[in-house]
């Protein structure tokens, strides 16, 4: 696991960065896309999206990347698109959120013992990040994993999220193959796999609400 923030301070190394800054220059294609989006929609967030939820939570949910009409517009993960409708309804049902989800960052919704982050922090063209962008952005996800002192469970939404979590957990793909409903042990952590809660997956029947709920039922039972 990556060095923790407190260990970095003691060693004299700089603390870990949990989210790219607003004008992160690391991925040229995403930078160009961000600048074009800012010119077209100046009132949108159009910047890397920070994780949502308490860093002391025991559960971390990892998505793919901000959606164009969702987090890229609103600035909060899974807020403003269909994926958020299903995700937050499920979190409310299993006690990982409190309040009412109204698809905007000021709706008062609060996560309970839960944090949400993405494998890639900036919206990619056609919602498809390149491998080099996933690899470049992994440092921020690894920093979040390393600085969550009570982390016990990780839910990976989709294969890309699953694959990008494996490296900071020191797992090989052969040790933890992706599969909906699969549960993998990673030291003190459990990694739970789910198909991504996208509209495409639900419309095509790849993922049903009951299939999605079953993952969080396992997580809830494992944490209780």
FENZI-V468740 format. One record per backbone hydrogen bond with DSSP energy under -0.5 kcal/mol. CO is the residue of the C=O (numbers start at 1). NH is the residue of the N-H. E is the energy in kcal/mol with one decimal. If there is no record, write none. Layout:
BEGIN
CO&NH&E, CO&NH&E
END
This chain:
BEGIN
4&8&-2.2, 5&9&-2.2, 6&10&-2.2, 7&11&-2.0, 8&12&-0.8, 8&13&-1.3, 9&12&-0.8, 16&18&-0.6, 21&24&-1.9, 26&28&-0.6, 27&31&-2.4, 28&32&-2.4, 29&33&-1.9, 30&34&-2.5, 31&35&-2.6, 32&36&-2.0, 33&37&-2.2, 34&38&-2.4, 35&39&-1.9, 36&40&-1.8, 37&41&-3.3, 41&44&-1.7, 48&50&-0.6, 50&77&-0.5, 52&116&-2.9, 54&57&-1.8, 58&152&-2.9, 58&153&-2.5, 59&115&-1.7, 60&155&-2.5, 61&63&-0.6, 61&117&-2.8, 62&157&-2.9, 63&119&-2.0, 64&120&-2.2, 67&72&-2.2, 70&73&-1.2, 70&74&-2.6, 71&75&-2.9, 72&46&-2.7, 73&45&-1.1, 76&79&-1.5, 78&80&-0.6, 81&84&-0.7, 81&85&-1.2, 82&86&-1.7, 83&87&-2.5, 84&88&-2.7, 85&89&-1.4, 86&90&-1.9, 87&91&-2.4, 88&92&-2.5, 89&93&-1.9, 90&94&-1.8, 91&96&-2.5, 91&97&-0.9, 92&95&-1.0, 96&112&-2.9, 98&110&-2.7, 100&102&-0.6, 104&107&-1.7, 110&98&-3.0, 111&113&-0.5, 113&59&-1.1, 114&54&-0.7, 115&61&-2.9, 116&52&-2.3, 117&63&-2.6, 120&66&-0.5, 121&49&-2.4, 124&127&-2.0, 125&128&-1.9, 130&133&-0.6, 130&134&-2.2, 131&135&-2.6, 132&136&-2.1, 133&137&-2.1, 134&138&-0.9, 136&139&-0.7, 137&140&-1.4, 137&141&-1.0, 138&142&-2.9, 139&143&-1.7, 140&144&-1.8, 141&145&-2.4, 142&146&-2.4, 143&147&-1.4, 145&148&-0.9, 147&149&-0.9, 148&151&-1.3, 152&190&-2.0, 153&60&-2.4, 154&156&-0.6, 154&192&-3.6, 155&62&-3.2, 155&157&-0.6, 156&158&-1.2, 156&194&-2.1, 158&162&-2.3, 159&163&-3.2, 160&164&-2.5, 161&165&-1.4, 162&165&-0.5, 162&166&-1.2, 163&167&-0.7, 164&168&-0.6, 165&169&-1.2, 166&171&-2.5, 167&170&-1.9, 172&175&-1.0, 172&176&-1.3, 179&182&-2.7, 182&193&-2.6, 184&191&-3.3, 186&189&-2.1, 189&186&-3.3, 190&154&-2.6, 190&192&-0.6, 191&184&-2.9, 192&156&-2.9, 193&181&-2.4, 194&158&-3.1, 196&198&-0.9, 198&202&-2.0, 199&203&-3.1, 200&204&-2.0, 201&206&-1.3, 201&207&-1.9, 202&205&-0.6, 208&212&-2.2, 209&213&-2.8, 210&214&-2.0, 211&215&-1.0, 212&215&-0.7, 212&216&-1.3, 213&217&-2.2, 214&218&-1.6, 215&219&-2.0, 216&220&-2.6, 217&221&-2.4, 218&222&-2.4, 219&223&-1.7, 220&224&-1.7
END
